[in-house]
Amino acid sequence: MPLDPLAAFRLDGRTALVTGASSGFGERFARVLTAAGARVILVARRLERLERLAGELPDARALACDVAVPEQVAALVTALLEEHGGVDVLVNNAGASDAPARAESETLGEFARVVDVNLNAVFDLSCRLAPAMIQRGRGVMVNVASIHGLVASAPNRQAAYAATKGAVVALTKELAVQWARKGVRVNALAPAYFETELTAPMFEDESSREWIVRNTPLGRPGELHELDGALLFLASDASSYVTGSTLVVDGGWTAR
Ligand SMILES: NC(=O)c1ccc[n+]([C@@H]2O[C@H](COP(=O)([O-])OP(=O)(O)OC[C@H]3O[C@@H](n4cnc5c(N)ncnc54)[C@H](OP(=O)(O)O)[C@@H]3O)[C@@H](O)[C@H]2O)c1
């Protein structure tokens, strides 16, 4: 048999759940996982957007869920376990950011809102889906962190965003080690700046855009397709000996 190093990247027969699939990274990830052979379950709050995307992807399913509401997450997982027996790949991608502000001016309510989406929801969904993965002895989780889980966000001041993404990096390591002997791998992806709804205010502001370019050794923001390889690597058997890691896709931002 000739060597086929690309075969390990295929996801034929696997079911992949992507949170935050109604826009930005999540929509792109859903397309990439589908192209690699997976059946994709699309999750976010804006159901009409998910349904439109599901219409373009063979075998995809759209399910509305606010991942920050534990009752909705519980109902989602119950449905997934009943109808699919769980999922093979979980991409915890849904995320929010705090409005830029000096930390001392940020309210606890705003901080907590971001913690609920970016951190608590990742813990909640991962831990609800893990038992079925452990029972099968197989599962993969990819948590979308950020370079601001590794280095400060300021002067783009977003304390809750940075704190939650740092926590996602740490949670990724902890879950990876807890579940390593049970066949479940957990890794994180840490992108720098890519233009999406989340970052639109920065990309629309000339000085913010220049700040991104100035701080990126490759001299430009990322393009969505430049996450494809990293996502697929972490979601597939191509990364079978990788767990607890954070894969940085940042044009060199954190290398300085
Ligand atoms: N863009 C970047 O430069 C960048 C860099 C590093 C990391 N990231 C991370 O990448 C992830 C995706 O962000 P993006 O840039 O693609 O932004 P985006 O286009 O704004 O996407 C965010 C997604 O999260 C979903 N979401 C937000 N709150 C939710 C909730 N409570 N329940 C369910 N879904 C929720 C949104 O869907 P609904 O509104 O329909 O619920 C949307 O699909 C985030 O975790 C973000 O922190 C982004």
The ligand as a Gaussian input file, in Angstrom:
#p B3LYP/6-31G(d) Opt

LIG

0 1
 N      -12.206000      36.515000      15.153000
 C      -11.060000      36.479000      15.803000
 O      -10.139000      37.231000      15.501000
 C      -10.862000      35.503000      16.930000
 C       -9.577000      35.333000      17.426000
 C       -9.358000      34.424000      18.438000
 C      -10.386000      33.670000      18.935000
 N      -11.650000      33.836000      18.442000
 C      -12.710000      33.020000      19.014000
 O      -13.329000      32.321000      17.980000
 C      -14.652000      31.963000      18.369000
 C      -15.617000      32.344000      17.260000
 O      -15.609000      33.745000      17.144000
 P      -15.803000      34.502000      15.755000
 O      -14.655000      35.389000      15.605000
 O      -16.128000      33.539000      14.701000
 O      -17.030000      35.454000      16.122000
 P      -18.548000      35.493000      15.632000
 O      -18.630000      35.510000      14.158000
 O      -19.155000      36.600000      16.413000
 O      -19.108000      34.099000      16.136000
 C      -19.461000      33.850000      17.457000
 C      -20.398000      32.682000      17.439000
 O      -20.706000      32.325000      18.793000
 C      -22.103000      32.149000      18.884000
 N      -22.528000      32.451000      20.244000
 C      -22.267000      33.546000      20.974000
 N      -22.867000      33.457000      22.164000
 C      -23.534000      32.271000      22.174000
 C      -24.358000      31.622000      23.120000
 N      -24.631000      32.175000      24.306000
 N      -24.883000      30.421000      22.801000
 C      -24.627000      29.859000      21.596000
 N      -23.849000      30.421000      20.666000
 C      -23.322000      31.623000      20.955000
 C      -22.706000      33.120000      17.882000
 O      -23.971000      32.659000      17.435000
 P      -25.409000      33.233000      17.859000
 O      -25.252000      34.706000      18.037000
 O      -26.282000      32.834000      16.720000
 O      -25.740000      32.513000      19.131000
 C      -21.705000      32.997000      16.747000
 O      -22.039000      31.904000      15.913000
 C      -14.896000      32.670000      19.696000
 O      -14.699000      31.773000      20.751000
 C      -13.825000      33.743000      19.702000
 O      -13.480000      34.157000      20.997000
 C      -11.903000      34.741000      17.450000

